[in-house]
Amino acid sequence: MKKIFTLDTLYTILAFLGSLIILGSIWQLVSILTKHEIPGPGPTWTVFKELMAEPFYDRGPNDKGIGNQLISSIGRVFSGFAIGTLIAIPLGLLMGSSKLMMRLFNPIVQILRPVSPLAWFPLGLLAFQAAEGATVFIIAITSLWPTLINTSFGVATIPSDHKNVGKAFGFSKWKYVTKIMLPFALPHIITGLRLSIGVAWLVIVAGEMLSGGVGIGFFVWDSWNGLSLEKILIAILIIGTVGLLLDKVFNAIQSMFAWENK
Amino acid sequence: MALTDHLSETLVESHINEKAKVTGAQNISTVNSIEVKDVTVSFKTKKGVYTAIKDINLSVKKGEIVSLIGHSGCGKSTLMNTISGMVTPSEGTVTANDNIVKGPGPDRGIVFQNYSLLPWLSVYKNIYEAVDSVLHNKTTSEKKQIVTDALAMVNLLPHKDKLPGQLSGGMKQRVAIARAFAISPKILLLDEPFGALDALTKGSMHIELLKLWNLDNRNKTIVMVTHDIEEAIFLSDRVVVINNGPAATIKEIVDVPLERPRNKKDIVHDPKYMEIHDRLLSLLFDKFSINDIH
């Protein structure tokens, strides 16, 4: 048994290293093809070490270390995500449990959902007068849809078997919501949250590029202005890694609440 | 038929009188626990109106065990659902315990075909929530005691903290039965309760059900939907054969005047059993061998 476990993890590690090598090779190839206009892994690594030497430096409002930028972005993401969730979950529960509510709100959802966050940005600036508020706004309004849709789906698809238990034993509205509706919908809600945080993280980079200030998106734009392509590539890798970690966090939350596998 | 009717009435009455002696109360209950009067159930479908059952009239006496048997889709579950209150009849009324049935109620316990245990609640909590909902006037410690007793009755106390997903089919059904018994209903409605179980488990469940019924002095009226002839005969006092749908009616009601307690091994050698078994087979099947296929 122990042997099989070790073999399996060995394969996982090897596969991971394999994918890193493939990525690195494609990167190097692209670098060579663009005659090193796009820097290869080597020079990028050098710049990375420089950035990591002082990740949290602060020399003014527009000159901060990459660590600070990252933390600022993550903060904004969670604010927008939290606001979005506070709207999405109650509305989703309502829409899923009432056909009337679904009919009333679904057209609104279908129309607003495909709108790009960048289109919302000017409205956000107008409403909140500041880039900070606008950025949080566009994160909220763009990332709430997956949670909303998944929540309402979870509630709308409660099997009649479960509903019959509530009916047969005269469950009060409160008991129905807390013992049947929410426990059934919870895995769906968490799936929605997981998708939403992914969207939120995508949006922050775009939003920050437009708004300036402090953040990883701003860092990308600033590096472009400073013609440091290495920094851009580093930022891309960091953005990707943080996105991956966020996804893994929600994955873990999902497993925590999965009663099916217990 | 009249004689057996009279006999069962006398039996039931003696039970009631026994209970009256024990409780010291005057028990002037109607002998009919369930009355189905001219019941028709129709549904609106995309293709028009579908009538499931039509003009059903049925009386079930207190403490009687009655089976509803018929082919799949004949409407026997629909009929039982009008008694449980999960379905409202389009025409006619159903009276249970002297009240017109308007919806599910604490006086009628239901056991579903698919157990319908909430998968995220433990065995204990599944029963507790039902007890808490129906017997809401009792204190928490009383409720807890009822749950524990119910679990002990079906021998599942050691498994009380397990989730339904960790139980076998037979165990899940025992939890469902314990849950229905725990709310002390006067009427127990079982919708193909053993349909999803293997034949061996089914056999032991029959005996468990009868044991529980006996523990309560055979006071509970039980109506059971099944398509298992042997099960129907072994458990019931009467078997109601339903025609094929749509607009299904009662084909015939077959008496089962076999003495209790019934024994699974002995019963099959009883000539009365064989007669009843034959009758039900004739009512339900038209082909008995390959020679019958033209």
Interface residues (C-beta under 8 A of the other chain):
Chain A: D161 H162 N164 V165 K167 A168 F169 G170 F171 S172 K175 K179 I180 P183 F184 W259 E260 K262
Chain B: S84 M86 G103 P104 G105 P106 I110 F112 N114 S116 L117 L118 P119 W120 L121 E129 A130 D132 S133 V134 L163 G165 Q166 R179 I183
